[in-house]
Amino acid sequence: MSVSSCCLKGFEWEDTPSGRTAKLVNNDVYIVGDNPDVAIIIIHDLLGWTFPNVRLLADHYAREANATVYIPDFFGGEVLPLEPVLKGEWEKLDVPGFVGRNSREIREPEIFDCARALREKYKKVGVAGFCYGGWAAFRLGAEEHQPPLVDCIMVGHPSLLTKKDINEVAVPVQILAPEHDQVYTAELKRYTFDTLPRLGVPFDYQHYPRVEHGCLTRGNSNRAGEREAMTRGKNAAVNWFTQWLDEP
């Protein structure tokens, strides 16, 4: 399969997101693209569904993977202030309270409902999960869903991920992994390598040296290598989705 020339371009950092907002089931959602057969759902990180970079990422996916891309709000309308998150000043935020209000148990049912709505509408569905969205992407690709809810998953620096999540995945998996990650630990990385080949699912692992957790959505120009990593991650995801969601 040939790679479109647009996939080789960089990231449009200063652009304005070109999509629209609507509802998906009961969730607010950002939508971009108009392919009637192929959809991608992005499950956002702690920066939320309104973060400009994640919306620009959706715009790239829509154009370059020829898909209709959805970013639902899975934080119930709550948005963390960007400045302390981008600076890593977590002590200024009530992270435990925020995660408690948006726990796996609370948010998983609506994540499943949104994926089911897309599965009913589209022939092919992929999911991209970053940080918080990583566990959710694995859950959407779990073997318990028959027929499958999604056709492939792409996960960037996942958090809240368990070994059970890895054990139960049953669709093609791509992982984008920064070298320095206190959440997707070396142990979990090794477990991923040991487990996924035994499950018989296609598996692509991309290593991002000298960058840290969060780089693939944050893309902070003040952190060495982050913009380049986000561009590389975008290109890798586009190629993955093009391979597994391409309609003949």
N, C-alpha and C positions, 0 to 999 in steps of 0.2 A: 504494500500500500504506500503510495507516495505521500509525502508530507507537504502540505500547502506552504507556499512561501511566507504567508503571514505568520505561520507558527515559528518561524525563525527570527521574527522581529522581537524587539524588547518590550518593555512594559510601558504603557501610556500613563505616566505618573501624574501629570498635571491635568488630565482630562476630567470632564464632568460625567458622572454615570448617566447612561442614556436610557435606562429602563423606566419602569412605571411601578407604582404600588397598587396593591389590590388585596384580596383575601384568598387564602388557601385553607379550606375547611374553616376553622375559626381563628386562624392566625393571620396577622398582617404579613405581607410578603412583598419583596422586591422581585420583579419579573423582567427579563430581557430576552429577546430573541423571538422567533416566530416559526420554528420548525414544528409541524403538527405531529411528528412521529417520535421525536427524541427529546427527552428532558433530562436535566441534571439538577439535583437538589444540593445546595451548599448548606451545611450545618456549621454555623459560625463559631468563632472562639469567644473569649470573654469580652472582646471589643464590640460584639453584637452585630445585628443585621444592618445597622445604619452606617457602620464604619466605611468611609469612602473607598479605601483600598479593596475591601472584600467585594464591594459593588463593581469596582473597575475590573476585578478578577472575573466576576460573573460576565461582564461585558466581553472580555477576551474569550472566555469559554464559549459564549453564544456565537461569536463571529468565527472563531477558529476551529471549534469542534462542531459547528453547525447544529446547535441545540437551543431549546428554550430553557433558560436557567432560572431557578427559583431560590431565593434566600428568605425563608420564613423567619419570623421572630419567635425564638423559642425561650425568651426570657420574660414573657408576660408584660411587655412594654417597658421594662426596666432597662436602663442603659447606664453602664459605668462611665464616669468621667474619663475622657481619653488621656488627658495629660499625665496623671499619675500612672496609668497603665503603660503608656508609651515609654515613660521614664523608669519603669520598674519600681515605682515607689509604692509597693503593695501595703506598706504600713499605714498609708493614708486612706485605705479602703477597708470596708468590712467584707473581706473576701469569704470568710466562713459563712457569714449570714447570707451573702449572695448565692454561694454554691448551695446552701441549704434550701433556699427558696427555689432553686433550679436544679434540684437533685435528679439523678437518673430516674428514680421512681416517679417523680412528679412529671418530668418532661417526656419520658419514653412513650407513653400512650399517644400524645399529640404528634410526636415525631413519626410514629407508625401510621397514624391517621393521614398525615400529609403525604407520606410515601404511597399509601394505598390509593389516595385520590389521583396521584400522578400515574400510578400503574394502570388505573382504569382508563385513563385518557390517552396514554402514549404507548407505542410499541416497545420502546427501549427507555430504560431509566437508569441513570448512574447517580452516584452520590459522592460528594467531596466533603470530608469532615476535618476541620482544623481544631487542634487543641481540644476544647470541650466537645467539639463535634466528632472527635476521633472514636470514642466509645460508641457513639450513636451510629456511625457509619458501619462499624462491625456488627452492631445489633441488626441493622437493616439487611445486612448480607448473611444473616444467620440461617442455618439449615432448617430451623423451625418453620420458616415461611415457605409454604408449598401451595401454589407456585411461588417462586422467588419474588420478593418485593422489588429488588433491584438487580440489574445485570452485571454490575461491577462496582467496586468501591475504590476511592483514592483517599488516603489518610495522611495528613501532615502533622507532625509533632503531637501525637495524641495524648490526651490526659484522661484520667478516670478509667483507663483501659485495664481489663483484667485478663488473666490467663484463660478463664472460661470463655470470654469474648473471642479470643484468638482461636481456641479449640473448636468453636462452633461455626466459624465462617465457612460459607459454601459457594462463594462467587469469586471471580478474579479480584486480586488485591494488589494495589500499588501503595507503597509506603514511602513518604518523603521524610527523611530523618536527619535533623541537624546533629552535628558531632556532639555539641554540649547541650544536654537535656536532662534536667533534674527530675522530670516527670516520666518521659519515655526513657527509662533507665537502660543501662547496659544489660542488665539482667533480662528486662522485657524484650530488648532487641534480640538477644541470644535466643530467648524462648520463641520469638517470632520465626527466626531462622530455622530453629529445630522443628517447629510444629507445622508451618504452612506447607512445606514440601510433602510431608506425610499425608496431608489432607487431599492432595491431588488437585489443588486449585492453582491456576496460573498466578505467579507471584513476581512482582517487580519491586526491588528495594533500591532507593536512591539515597546516597550518602552526601551530606552537605558539610564539608569540612570548615572549621574555624567560625561557625555561626552557632547561635543558640536557639533554644525553644522560643517559638513565636515569630521567627524571622520570615516565615513564608506568607504571612498575612500582614505583618507590621511593616516590613520593607523600609525600615528607618534609615535614611541616608546618613545619619550621624553614627550609625553602628557599622563598623567595617564589614563589607561583604553582603549586607542584608539585601540591598536592592538587587544585586546580582543573583543572590540566592532566590529571591522571589520571582525574578524573571525566569531563571532556570526551572523553578518549580512549576510555574505557569506552563512553560513549554512541555515539561514532562507530563503534566496532567492532561493537556490538550491531546498529546499523542496517545495517551492511555485511553481517554474517552473516545477518540476517533477510532481506535482499534476495536473496542468492545461495543460501541453503540452505533457504529456506522450501519446505515440501512442500505441494502443493495438496491 
